């Protein structure tokens, strides 16, 4: 797989995501949503790459992608902070957003499992809700 293919985050299957993919996503979303022409990483590229790699290892690509998408919806740029960096997102926004993403994912899995198993009991429905 080429480096260019790794940066095509919209089309790359999640099992092939790496730090370059996540950075490409963050850079492109900054350009699209906030008109940022030059991305400046928080505390340097090494810090951000390490933070992204740890987040990918700990949570996986799908939950991290959902967290990034939600963070870009919530973030409001200011004059002092005109962009949302991957480092800031992971260090300060991920601890708040990721539990919500994981809880939603767990609810969806339980609902799918209930459908596969042929329905839920009243207690299971109460626990689900």
N, C-alpha and C positions, 0 to 999 in steps of 0.2 A: 504494500500500500504506500502510495506516495505522500509526501508532506502536504501537498495541495489537497489530496483526498481527505486527509485527517482534519483539515480545516473546514471542510464542507459540512458543518454541523447540522444543517437542515436535512441532508440526505444520508449522512453516515449512520449506519446501524449503531445502536447504543452500546453493543458489546465491543465496538472498536474505538470508543471514545477514549481520549487521553488528555493530558494537560493542554496540548496544542488545540484540541477541539474546543475545550471549555474557554480558553482564551479567545479563540476566534469568535465564539458566540458572544462573549462579553464585549469584545471590541466592536463587532457589528451592531449589536443592540445599542451601544452607546452612540454610534454614528447615526443610526436610524432614529432613535428616540430623543436624543439630546444634541444632535448635530456636532458631536465631538470629532474634530479632525485628527487629533493626535492623542492616542491613548498613553497615559502615564501611569504605570503600575504603582501600587501602594508599597512602599519600602523596597522597591526594586523587583526585577523579574525573578530572581532566585526565591525571594520570600513568597511571591504569588504562586510560582510553580510548585513550591513545597506545600502550600496551603491547598491548592487545587488537587494535587496528588493525594494528600491525606483525605480530603473530602471524597474523592472518587473511590478510594480504597474502603473508607468507612461506610459510605452510604450507597454507592453505586451510581451509575450514570443517569438513570431515569429519575430518581428522587432529586439528584443535584440539578438536573435540567429543569424540573418543575420548580425548585427553589429559586433558581436564577430567574425564570420567567416571572414568578410572583414578586421577586425583589424589584425587578424593573417596572412592574406595575405600581408598586408602592413608593419607589424612590422619587423624591422631588429635588432636582438639582438646585444649587444655590451659586452665587457668585464665587464663593470660596471653594465649593465642591461641585464643579459643573459636570462631573461624570461619576459613574458608579463603577468602582474598580473591583476586580475579582477578589483582591485581598480584603477590602472593606466588606464586601458582600459575605465572604466566608467567615471572617472574624467577628462581625457584628450583627449581620442580618440572619445568617444561617441558623444560629442557636435559637432564634425565635420562630423562624418559618419552617425549618425542617421537621420539628415535631408535628406540626399540623399536616405537612405533606405525608409523613409516615403514618399518622393516624388515619388520614383519608384513604391511603393505600390499603391499610389493614381492614378498614370497614368494607372497601370494595372487594377484597379477597374473601372476607367472611360472607358477604352477600352472594358472590359467585359460587362459593362452596355450598351455600344453602340451596341454591338453585340446582346445582349438580346432585346434591343429596336428596332432592325431591321435596323440598319444603322445610319449613322451620316450625318448631313447637312454639307455643305462646311464650315460654320462658326465653327461648332463643331470640324471638322477636323483641321482647323487652330488653334483653341484654344488648341487642344490636342497636336499638334506638337509644 
